[in-house]
Structures are given as structure tokens and as C-alpha cells.
Amino acid sequence: MTEELIRVLVVDDHAVVREGIRTVLEGTAGFEVVGEAGDGAEAMVLAERHHPDVVLLDVTMPGQSGLQVASRLRKRLPSTRVLILSMHDRTEYVLEAVRAGASGYLLKDASPRDLRDAVRTVQKGEAYFAPAVAQKLSAALRGELEEEQRRGNLGLLTPREQEVLTLIADGRTNKEIAGELGISPRTVETHRESLMRKLRIHTVAGLTRFAIDAGLIND
């Protein structure tokens, strides 16, 4: 039984890179490069003509960026998978690629074997990220989740508690906070206890760090 070919469109503004990718893929059974494009506009024309299984796409190109092309492909050819192949491993590029609809992100120093494995993986509908890229993506998503949790925790506090928290983080004593807000020191202490209970933070240093992370005061 003949193995079904994975049909690939290669998009990069450097001809030598495109030729190298073609050589790597077509040197192994199971791949067919259906076209090459040097910019985003040409990539869209060829993609709509050939309906490739996978578009291998650089990020930085003349005219439309690879991320713009990825977003357009997701809308026009939802069954075509996008694999980013880039020299850039910066977190913002990776996040934007995922948001644009890319199924994978590979660096240009990848081995031929990794390139073929990545194409096979995304063609099956799975995600493929180079190890270094996966680490950055994981760290970024972890940071976004932590930020979301901080915003959620801040929403647990009343406006008065947020005022008290800001002043605690600014180093004020209960007496100073009471004088500034026009309440009793005992009421300040009640707010402090409520803050610690709601946020599950039991030290002034912890409250200060939370206030900084939440953007209530500057570091």
C-alpha cells in the first residue's frame, strides 16, 4: 500500500532556505513540497490553489508577516496546519504564533529529523514545539495564569480593603492608616485581618509583594 504523502507549502523569503527545506523533506519518503513562496501574498495564492496539509512558515518576511499569514490561513483554510520555522525564539513571537493559529513552532537550527517529525506531528492535528520554545511558552502561560489569579484575588477585596492594603504596602502603621482614612485603629486591624484571610497571606512582606504584583503600588 502506497503511503499517503504529506503535502507541504514552504514559505520563506530566502530561496536557499526554501531549497534546503525541500531537500530535507523530499529526501525522505512521505513528503511532497507542493510549492514555495517568498512572501505572504504569494503564500496565500499558493495555499488556496494547492490546499496543502501543512504550511511551513517563516515569521519575518516582506509585506505580510508570517503571523498575519497564519491568521488568514486559519480563517480561509482551517484544515491546513501551520508550522512556524523561525530563527526567533522570543516569547512574544511564540505567543503571537499560537494566538494566530499555528500548530507548532520550530527553530531554524533544528535538525532535519526534527523538521520532519514536526511536520508529521502537526499534520496529524497535534502540537509541536521545539524544547526551548516549549519552555518559554510554558513560563509565559504560567505567568498569565498567575496574573489572572492575582486579578481574581484583588476582586475579592472591598474598595476600603484595597485602600488599607495599599497603605500597608506603603509602610504605614495602623495608627497612620487610621488617621489618613478617618477610621479607628481597631477598624484598620479588622481590615488587615480580613485581607490576610481572603488572600491567604499572613505577613506584611507578603501583602506588600501582592500589592506590587497587583499594580497597586510601584516596586
N, C-alpha and C positions, 0 to 999 in steps of 0.2 A: 504494500500500500504506500503510495507516494505521500510524503509529509507535506502538510499544507504550509505554504510559505507565509512568513510574517512580512507584510508589505510596509516598507518604511519610506518616509519622506525626510530627507536630510536638509536642514535649514541652517546655514552659517554664511557669514559674509566673506569668508576666506575659502577660496577654491581648493587650496591644498588641504585644508581641514576636511572639507566635504569629500575629497578624493580618498583621504586616509580612512574616513569612516566607511565609505563604500567598500574599500578593500577589506577592512576588518569584518564587515557584515557578510559580504558576498563571498568571502573566502571560506565561509562555513555554511554547510547545508542548512536550509530552513529560513533563509532571509532573502528578500528581494528589495533592492532600492528602486522605488518607482519614479523617483525624481529628486532633483536638487534645486534649492532656491538660495539666492544670495541676499534676499531682503524679505520683509514681512508681506509686502504686496504680492510678490511672486509666490510666496509660500501659500497664501490664501487661494490664489488661482490654481496652483497645482494640487492643493489639498482637495478643493471642490471638484477638480477633474478626476483625480485618482482615488479618492476616499481611502487613504492609507489606514492601516491598522494603528501605526504609531508615527507620530511626527517627532523627530529628534531636533530639538530647537535650541539655538543659542539665545542668551539673554540680550546682549548688546549688539544691535545691528542698525544700519542706516534706516531712517524713516521710522516705521513702527518697531517698537521693542519686542523682544520675544514674549514678554509678559502680556503685551497687548494682543499679539497674535494668539497666544494661548487662550485668552479670554474669548476672542472671536471664534476660535475653533470649538470651544466648549458649547457655544450657542448654535453654531451652524452645523457642526459635525459631532454630536455628542457621543457617538460610538468610537470616535478616533481618540486614542490615548496620546497625551503629550508627555514627552520625557525631556526635561531641560538638561542640556550639556553645556556647562559653563566653566570659565576659569574663576568665577567669583563664588566665594563661599560665605559671603557676608549674610548675617541672619536676616536682614530686611529683604534681600533678594529671595531667599528661600521662602519666607513667609508670604511674600507677594506672589511667588510662583504657585504656591499651594492655593492661595485665595483666587488666583486666576484660573485654576482648574487643572494644573499639572499633576500627573500621577507619580512623577519621580523627579529626582534632581541628582545629576551625576557631574563630577568634576572632570575637566579635560585631561587631568593626569591619570585618569582611570586606565586600568589595563584593558586590552582587547576582550579578555574573558568577562570582566566586569561589565563592559559595554553590552556584550551580547546577552549576559544574564539580566541586565536592567531592561533591555528591550523585550525579552521574553516575559519578564515579570509584569511589566505594565500592560503588555498586550493581553495578558490573562485577567486584567482588571484589578491587579494588586498594586500596592505602592512600593516604590523602590527609592531609597535614599542612600547616598554614599555615607559610610560610617561617620565621617567628620561632620557632614551636613545633618545627619540624624541627631547627633549630639546637640548641635546648635538649635535645631528645631525643637527638640525636647526641652532644652533650657528656656527657650523663648515661650513655649506654650505653658511651661511651669510658671514662668514669671507672669504671664497673662492671667492664669488661674489664681495666683496669689493676689494679684492686683484686684481681680474680681471679688475675691473673698474679703479683701480689705474694704472695698467699697460697700459690700454687703454688710460687714460688721459695723461700718460707720453709720449705716442706715438704721441700726438697732438703737442708736443713741438719740435722745431728745436734743433739741437745739441748745437747751441750757447745759446738758451734759457735754455737748461738744465745746461750748464756751469754757466750761470748767477744765476739760481735757486740754484745750489749747493753753490755758494759763498754767496748768500743772506742768506741761511740757516746756513752758517758758521759764520754769524755775520758781514760780510764785509759791508762797506759803498759803495755808488755809486762810489765815487772817488777811493776807494781801488780796486773795481772790474774793473773800467776803466783802472787803471794802470796795473793790472795783465793781462787783456785780450788785452790791446793795443787798446782800443776804447775810445770814448769820454763819459764823464758822462751823456750827453744827450742821447746817444745811449743806455747806461745802463738803464736809466729811461724808454726809449721806450720799451726795453725788459721786464722790470719789469711790465709795464702796460699791455703788451701782455700776460705775464704769468698769471696775475690776471684775465684777461678777459677769457682766454682759460680754466683755471682751476676753474673759479668762486670762487676764494679765494681772499679776499681783505685785508688781514693783513699779516705782516711779520711772525707772530707766526703761522698763518695758512699755509703759504708757507713752513715754517720750518718743521712743522708736516708732510706735504705732502712729502717733500724730504726725511724725515726719513722713512716714511711708504713705499716709493717707492725704498728704499735701496740706495739712492744717497749719504747719509751720515750716520754715526753711531749715535745712540741716546746717 
